[in-house]
């Protein structure tokens, strides 16, 4: 029987298995969708689908780097317990190494990349079947051809890549550690979008006391400018006190080494994922009419 693309698509949607697995299942079962689903379940390949809607907000940030290129890969799991499992950790490390070598720039490209006898996506599905939890390759960030590359991963939870022009390896790592700790949003105050600055000015003006509003316009402008400068320094890398020497700013440390930051990436496990906390006791009481 001819296995059509439409049949493979339907089986993928119903089972959650990979394209090649679906095609093989259909071939083994003469195109019978229901029999193919049962076959996939017996192989442990349809198990991932039942867990695909579970929130995977735990996991690891994994680093892979060579001389002047580096990647950070976020691999998520449902629980911290699985995030510490040796099978999960092995997959995460292999995924990061694959991302570095393949040149993958995002999660979709990484999933399609070759890993072992199959792909990263196929390895992910096999891991789901083994650990019994939803596992997702969520993000890939990379920096290539950095004159001076700094990389740092804190406890598997926060990862940083920073590209410097000038300086040395020690400074690059120090700046990466600072970014991990302080989470700046921009390299320098001048990189902050003008609409953000305009909004801050509007807020500062609204917060001004009646007494300050009686002061000359130029004085008001200076007061507002001072508040905005403070805010921009707080959210900008170069304006923040350097965590390795709080007597100076990051900008001072860079200037001293005649170095500048070209770019940086910072990612943290699960950021932006809404994790639902379920109260099972309350749910049972509600169902029993006791709450």
LINCORZI-V734782 format. One record per helix or strand of 2 or more residues. SS is the DSSP state (A for helix, B for strand). FROM is the first residue (numbers start at 0). LEN is the number of residues. If there is no record, write none. Layout:
SS;FROM;LEN / SS;FROM;LEN
This chain:
A;4;11 / A;18;10 / A;32;11 / A;46;5 / B;57;8 / B;69;8 / A;79;4 / A;85;17 / A;106;6 / B;113;2 / B;117;2 / A;119;12 / B;135;8 / B;147;7 / B;157;8 / A;168;14 / A;188;3 / A;193;14 / A;209;4 / A;216;19 / A;236;3 / B;240;2 / B;244;5 / A;249;7 / B;259;9 / A;279;8
